[in-house]
Amino acid sequence: MRDHLVRAVAEGVRVYGAVTTDLVNEGISRHDCYPVAAAALGRTMTGALLLAANLKNREAITVKFSGDGPLGTVTADATPEGIVRGYVGNPHVDLPLNSHGKIDVGGGVGRGLVSVTRFTGLKEPVTGSCEITDGEIANDLTRYLFLSEQTPSSVGLGVLVGKDFEAEAAGGFFIQPLPDATEDVLAQLEKNLSEVRSVSHMVAAGMDAKAIVSELLRGFPAVDYLATTELSFRCQCSKKRIGEVLLSLGRSELESLAEDGHAEVCCHFCGERYQFSGEELKALLEMR
């Protein structure tokens, strides 16, 4: 089952469901994540994709968890076209299971701020933030949407990490009542959310995004599935763009690199390493 996101609406509600197992494993592999980092990064990337699904084309969103836990910063960029990238500050964090016998993502993230930046084509991006409550990612995004954007919503995220540190299943959902939602609709939503299984276990059981949405909308007379978007981990970095970053350095720094005769630059988001020879560095210095 390829990674994908489904958008749907029903009476008084809209829902997005996503399966993200492959892209989460791409992020885990690129950053050599241990289980705590794998779960945190996977949830954050999935959450970013769900929030980006409500944007227009050529817009983008950045979700950042800046906590005081051992993971450091956890960041993900996503677009409505289904492209995401992300990284975690310290991918080799190893913590005991929490009191519920699960991976301690909250302990890894710690306390601090969750911020969401929307790039909408305006001169300046729009950023909102709120305090991290439990560091489990989904609850924090739900609270952020309520406090910072005044949009009551529910976000569910899950990453099932196996013994080999790979994600066996990953996915998420975003559900939001519309302004015309009746009390009966809200009551049915509350009931369904209280009974729904964890997202990772639904994906592990073979459920696709449409089936996840169907599970969330049990009891609704009709569900209109609007669109399906393929998802992937993809970074916008390139050697040309990294060269432009080197050009932005001070002249003395660039001269020092050229004298060394070699430079290696690693992209934070995807882990790709770019090599620059002495000749390439001298050419950049001449341009500088």
Secondary structure, DSSP 8 states (H G I E B T S, - for coil): ---EEEEEEETTEEEEEEE-HHHHHHHHHHHT--HHHHHHHHHHHHHHHHHHTTS-TT-EEEEEEEESSTT-EEEEEE-TTSEEEEEES-TT------TTSS--HHHHH-SEEEEEEEE-SSSS-EEEEEE-SSS-SHHHHHHHHHHHS----EEEEEEEE-TTS-EEEEEEEEEEE-TT--HHHHHHHHHHHHH---HHHHHHTT--HHHHHHHHTTT-S-EEEEEEEE-EE-----HHHHHHHHHTS-HHHHHHHHHHTEEEEE-TTT--EEEEEHHHHHHHHHH-
